[in-house]
Amino acid sequence: MKTAKKASLSLSVNAIVVFVLAFAMLGVGLFFTNMLREKISGAGDIMDPEDLQVKPTSDRPLTIPTQVDVKKNKDKTISIGYFNRNNEGAIDAKIGILDCLDTDGLSTDPNTPEIVSTAQDVSASELAVYNVIIKGTNLDTGTYVCTIAAYYGSDNINDPTNLDRNDKGQVYESQEFFLNVGS
């Protein structure tokens, strides 16, 4: 009888070890599955205006973080809110960088970073969220003062730096921000 009890005790310990290992493997599997699902679905993308940290208003129609950190020659994705405070709709509004100034106050043109954004029609007194890509910049490391704009983008205007900042027919709104380029 002693051997039968030892065998049943050994079987119980083995069963407990198997259950613990099974639950540990299940937890690891769920963790990796969740990470992959977030990465594939783009869980960081913001499309709902309610999810923006700062919502655009008529007082601040473009919302971009005050400081954007990018690495030299690396792309950066951010979300920008635009509120159309004009009396008319903003047709084919896109987001772009008009200009950047270095610490000496000199324009970085032709090395001004490029932004990739979609064009959206934004009705008067409505807001839109843009998920944009700031293309990898070859600017030297340092801090730059940049002007971002919501502009009319349907006439094949691929380079917003060619826009006339004083032409209110092309630029709907503009906002300055700091661009920190790191290595």
C-alpha positions as CSV (number, residue, x, y, z in Angstrom):
1,M,0.0,0.0,0.0
2,K,2.8,2.4,0.6
3,T,3.9,2.2,-3.1
4,A,0.3,2.9,-4.2
5,K,0.2,6.0,-2.1
6,K,3.6,7.2,-3.4
7,A,2.4,6.7,-6.9
8,S,-0.8,8.6,-6.3
9,L,1.2,11.4,-4.6
10,S,3.7,11.5,-7.5
11,L,0.8,11.6,-10.0
12,S,-0.7,14.6,-8.1
13,V,2.6,16.5,-8.1
14,N,3.1,15.8,-11.8
15,A,-0.5,17.0,-12.5
16,I,0.1,20.2,-10.6
17,V,3.3,20.9,-12.5
18,V,1.6,20.3,-15.8
19,F,-1.2,22.6,-14.9
20,V,1.2,25.4,-13.8
21,L,3.2,25.0,-17.0
22,A,0.1,25.0,-19.1
23,F,-1.3,28.2,-17.6
24,A,2.2,29.9,-17.9
25,M,2.3,28.9,-21.6
26,L,-1.3,30.1,-22.1
27,G,-0.4,33.5,-20.5
28,V,2.7,33.9,-22.7
29,G,0.7,33.0,-25.8
30,L,-2.0,35.5,-25.0
31,F,0.5,38.2,-24.3
32,F,2.2,37.7,-27.7
33,T,-1.1,37.4,-29.5
34,N,-2.2,40.7,-28.0
35,M,1.1,42.4,-28.9
36,L,0.7,41.3,-32.5
37,R,-2.9,42.3,-32.7
38,E,-2.1,45.8,-31.5
39,K,0.8,46.1,-33.9
40,I,-1.2,44.9,-36.9
41,S,-4.3,47.0,-36.2
42,G,-2.3,50.1,-35.6
43,A,-3.5,50.6,-32.0
44,G,-1.6,53.8,-31.8
45,D,-3.6,55.4,-34.7
46,I,-6.0,58.1,-33.6
47,M,-9.0,58.6,-35.8
48,D,-11.6,59.7,-33.2
49,P,-11.3,63.3,-32.3
50,E,-12.3,62.4,-28.7
51,D,-9.0,60.5,-28.4
52,L,-6.8,63.5,-29.2
53,Q,-4.9,64.9,-26.2
54,V,-5.8,68.4,-27.2
55,K,-8.9,68.9,-29.3
56,P,-8.7,71.7,-31.9
57,T,-11.0,74.7,-31.3
58,S,-11.7,78.0,-33.0
59,D,-9.0,79.5,-30.7
60,R,-6.5,76.9,-31.6
61,P,-7.5,75.3,-34.9
62,L,-4.4,73.2,-35.4
63,T,-3.3,70.9,-32.6
64,I,0.2,69.4,-32.8
65,P,2.4,68.7,-29.8
66,T,4.5,71.8,-28.9
67,Q,7.6,69.7,-29.3
68,V,8.1,66.8,-31.8
69,D,11.1,64.6,-31.4
70,V,12.4,62.8,-34.5
71,K,15.5,60.9,-35.2
72,K,17.7,61.8,-38.1
73,N,16.6,60.0,-41.3
74,K,13.8,58.2,-39.5
75,D,10.0,58.6,-40.1
76,K,7.7,59.7,-37.2
77,T,4.0,59.2,-37.1
78,I,1.8,61.7,-35.2
79,S,-1.9,62.7,-35.0
80,I,-2.9,66.3,-35.8
81,G,-6.3,67.9,-35.2
82,Y,-7.7,70.6,-37.5
83,F,-10.8,72.7,-36.8
84,N,-12.1,74.6,-39.7
85,R,-13.1,78.0,-38.2
86,N,-13.8,79.5,-41.6
87,N,-17.3,80.2,-42.9
88,E,-16.8,77.9,-45.8
89,G,-15.6,74.3,-46.0
90,A,-12.0,73.4,-46.4
91,I,-11.8,71.4,-49.6
92,D,-9.1,68.8,-50.0
93,A,-7.3,70.1,-46.9
94,K,-3.9,68.5,-46.3
95,I,-1.2,69.0,-43.6
96,G,2.3,70.1,-44.5
97,I,5.3,71.9,-43.1
98,L,5.7,75.4,-44.7
99,D,9.2,76.1,-43.3
100,C,11.6,75.5,-40.5
101,L,14.1,77.9,-39.0
102,D,17.4,76.9,-37.4
103,T,18.8,78.5,-34.2
104,D,20.3,81.3,-36.4
105,G,16.9,82.1,-37.8
106,L,17.8,80.8,-41.2
107,S,15.4,78.7,-43.3
108,T,16.3,75.0,-43.7
109,D,15.0,75.0,-47.3
110,P,15.5,72.8,-49.3
111,N,16.0,70.4,-46.4
112,T,12.6,71.2,-44.8
113,P,11.0,67.9,-43.6
114,E,8.1,66.6,-45.6
115,I,4.8,65.4,-44.2
116,V,2.7,62.7,-45.8
117,S,-1.1,63.2,-45.2
118,T,-4.4,62.5,-46.8
119,A,-6.7,65.2,-48.2
120,Q,-10.0,65.7,-46.4
121,D,-13.0,67.9,-46.9
122,V,-13.7,69.6,-43.6
123,S,-17.0,71.5,-43.3
124,A,-17.2,74.9,-41.6
125,S,-17.1,74.6,-37.8
126,E,-16.1,70.9,-38.0
127,L,-12.9,69.1,-37.0
128,A,-10.8,66.4,-38.6
129,V,-8.0,64.2,-37.4
130,Y,-5.0,63.6,-39.6
131,N,-2.6,60.7,-39.0
132,V,0.5,61.9,-40.7
133,I,4.1,60.8,-41.3
134,I,6.9,63.2,-40.8
135,K,9.4,61.8,-43.4
136,G,12.9,61.1,-42.2
137,T,14.8,64.4,-42.3
138,N,18.4,64.9,-43.1
139,L,18.6,68.1,-41.0
140,D,21.5,68.3,-38.6
141,T,20.7,67.4,-35.0
142,G,19.3,70.3,-33.0
143,T,16.1,72.2,-32.4
144,Y,14.1,74.0,-35.2
145,V,11.1,76.2,-35.2
146,C,8.7,74.9,-37.8
147,T,5.4,76.1,-39.2
148,I,2.8,73.5,-40.0
149,A,-0.3,74.3,-42.0
150,A,-3.6,72.9,-43.2
151,Y,-3.6,73.9,-46.8
152,Y,-5.6,73.3,-50.0
153,G,-4.0,70.3,-51.6
154,S,-5.9,69.2,-54.6
155,D,-3.9,70.9,-57.3
156,N,-1.1,68.4,-57.1
157,I,0.7,70.6,-54.6
158,N,3.2,68.0,-53.5
159,D,5.6,70.5,-51.9
160,P,3.8,72.7,-49.4
161,T,7.0,74.8,-49.1
162,N,6.0,76.3,-52.4
163,L,2.9,77.8,-50.8
164,D,2.6,81.5,-50.3
165,R,2.0,81.9,-46.6
166,N,0.2,85.2,-47.2
167,D,-2.2,83.6,-49.8
168,K,-5.2,82.8,-47.6
169,G,-6.8,80.9,-50.5
170,Q,-4.1,78.2,-50.2
171,V,-3.3,78.1,-46.4
172,Y,-6.3,77.4,-44.2
173,E,-4.5,77.6,-40.9
174,S,-0.9,77.4,-39.6
175,Q,0.8,76.7,-36.3
176,E,4.4,76.8,-35.0
177,F,6.1,74.0,-33.2
178,F,9.5,72.8,-32.1
179,L,11.1,70.0,-34.1
180,N,13.9,68.3,-32.2
181,V,16.2,66.3,-34.5
182,G,18.3,63.7,-32.6
183,S,20.7,61.1,-33.7
